[in-house]
Amino acid sequence: MKQPYLMICGENAFTRPGAEVMFKNAGSENKKLVIIPKARHFDLYDGEDYVPTAIENITEFLQKNI
C-alpha cells in the first residue's frame, strides 16, 4: 500500500502499546511513528508542552506526502 501513514503517540500514553502494534501492522510502505517524549495520552489533546511538537510532525509529514 502506498498511502502515507502517520501515527503520533505519547511516550507515557496508556495507548502506546496498542499504537505500536497498529503501526507495526500498517501495510503502508510510507509510514512514520512519532513518540512524543514524556507525553501521556491526553497531553496530546491540549498540552502546551506537547501539541506544538505534534503539529510540527504533522506539518512536515503532510508537506512531504501531499
Secondary structure, DSSP 8 states (H G I E B T S, - for coil): --S-EEEEEETT-TTHHHHHHHHHH---SSEEEEEETT--TTHHHH-TTTHHHHHHHHHHHHHHH-
